[in-house]
Amino acid sequence: MIDITSKIEKLIPEKGEGVCVCFTQHTTCGMTINENADPDVKSDMLGFLHRLIPQYEPNFKHFEHNSDAHIKSSIVGSSVTVPFENGKLLLGRWQGIYLCDFDGPRERKVTVFFSG
């Protein structure tokens, strides 16, 4: 889980308000908003997903052995939407935007779109 909040904040328009949509263009990545103060939250989330969906499950047939990453990305989702106003994301005090790479590390892209 990679906190990309500061990278997104640099892109926010200085004036106006609207919504920011962040979308990952990969089938083995996810996007989520969660606590960015305590690193144990990330390890707890990843640990639980690993126990829930192990990489080597006897019934997985996908030859790349990353079926778990595809399932995790479907559960977590591929995008987040956050309101913004005058150059600031309107996240809660402890919230951050995370790119969740379930099959990496690899080079990943996030598309960011502003409407408003």
C-alpha positions as CSV (number, residue, x, y, z in Angstrom):
1,M,0.0,0.0,0.0
2,I,1.6,3.2,-1.2
3,D,0.4,6.5,0.2
4,I,0.0,8.8,-2.9
5,T,-2.0,11.6,-1.2
6,S,0.8,14.2,-1.5
7,K,1.3,13.4,-5.2
8,I,-2.5,13.9,-5.8
9,E,-2.6,17.1,-3.7
10,K,0.0,18.7,-6.0
11,L,-2.4,18.3,-8.9
12,I,-5.5,19.9,-7.2
13,P,-6.6,23.1,-8.9
14,E,-5.8,26.2,-6.7
15,K,-9.3,27.7,-7.0
16,G,-12.7,26.2,-7.2
17,E,-14.3,23.1,-5.9
18,G,-15.3,19.7,-7.3
19,V,-14.4,16.1,-7.1
20,C,-11.1,14.3,-7.8
21,V,-11.3,10.8,-9.2
22,C,-8.2,8.6,-9.0
23,F,-8.3,5.4,-11.1
24,T,-5.6,2.7,-11.4
25,Q,-5.3,1.2,-14.9
26,H,-4.2,-2.2,-13.7
27,T,-6.1,-5.4,-13.0
28,T,-3.9,-6.4,-10.0
29,C,-3.9,-3.0,-8.2
30,G,-6.6,-1.3,-6.1
31,M,-7.2,2.2,-4.7
32,T,-8.5,2.9,-1.3
33,I,-8.8,5.6,1.3
34,N,-7.7,4.7,4.8
35,E,-5.8,5.8,7.9
36,N,-2.4,7.3,7.1
37,A,-1.2,7.9,10.7
38,D,-0.5,4.4,12.0
39,P,1.5,2.0,9.7
40,D,-0.1,-1.0,11.4
41,V,-3.3,-0.3,9.6
42,K,-1.6,-1.0,6.3
43,S,0.1,-4.2,7.6
44,D,-3.2,-5.3,9.2
45,M,-5.1,-4.8,5.9
46,L,-2.6,-6.5,3.8
47,G,-2.2,-9.4,6.3
48,F,-5.9,-10.0,6.4
49,L,-6.2,-9.9,2.6
50,H,-3.3,-12.4,2.3
51,R,-5.0,-14.8,4.8
52,L,-8.4,-14.4,3.2
53,I,-7.0,-14.9,-0.4
54,P,-3.6,-16.7,-0.4
55,Q,-1.5,-16.5,-3.5
56,Y,-1.3,-20.3,-3.9
57,E,-4.8,-21.6,-3.6
58,P,-5.2,-25.1,-5.1
59,N,-8.2,-24.2,-7.2
60,F,-6.7,-21.2,-8.9
61,K,-6.0,-22.0,-12.6
62,H,-4.5,-18.7,-13.9
63,F,-1.0,-19.6,-15.2
64,E,0.7,-16.4,-13.9
65,H,-0.1,-17.4,-10.3
66,N,-1.6,-14.0,-9.5
67,S,-5.2,-14.9,-9.3
68,D,-5.1,-13.6,-5.7
69,A,-4.1,-10.2,-6.9
70,H,-7.0,-10.0,-9.4
71,I,-9.4,-11.0,-6.6
72,K,-8.0,-8.5,-4.1
73,S,-8.1,-5.7,-6.6
74,S,-11.8,-6.5,-7.4
75,I,-12.7,-6.5,-3.7
76,V,-10.8,-3.2,-2.9
77,G,-11.8,-1.5,-6.2
78,S,-9.9,0.4,-8.8
79,S,-10.8,4.0,-8.0
80,V,-11.5,6.5,-5.3
81,T,-13.4,9.8,-5.4
82,V,-12.6,12.7,-3.1
83,P,-14.1,16.2,-3.0
84,F,-11.7,19.2,-3.2
85,E,-11.9,22.9,-2.6
86,N,-9.4,25.7,-3.2
87,G,-6.4,23.5,-3.7
88,K,-7.1,21.0,-0.9
89,L,-8.5,17.5,-0.8
90,L,-11.3,17.3,1.6
91,L,-10.1,14.2,3.3
92,G,-10.6,13.5,7.0
93,R,-7.9,14.2,9.5
94,W,-6.3,10.7,9.4
95,Q,-7.2,9.8,5.8
96,G,-4.9,9.2,2.9
97,I,-5.2,7.9,-0.7
98,Y,-3.5,4.5,-1.2
99,L,-2.5,2.6,-4.3
100,C,-2.6,-1.0,-3.4
101,D,-0.2,-3.1,-5.5
102,F,-1.1,-6.7,-5.0
103,D,1.2,-8.1,-7.7
104,G,4.4,-6.0,-7.6
105,P,6.3,-4.0,-7.3
106,R,5.8,-3.0,-10.8
107,E,5.6,0.3,-12.6
108,R,2.0,1.5,-12.2
109,K,-0.1,4.4,-13.5
110,V,-2.9,6.3,-11.8
111,T,-5.2,8.5,-13.9
112,V,-6.4,11.6,-12.0
113,F,-9.5,13.5,-13.2
114,F,-11.0,16.7,-11.8
115,S,-14.6,17.7,-12.3
116,G,-16.3,20.7,-10.9
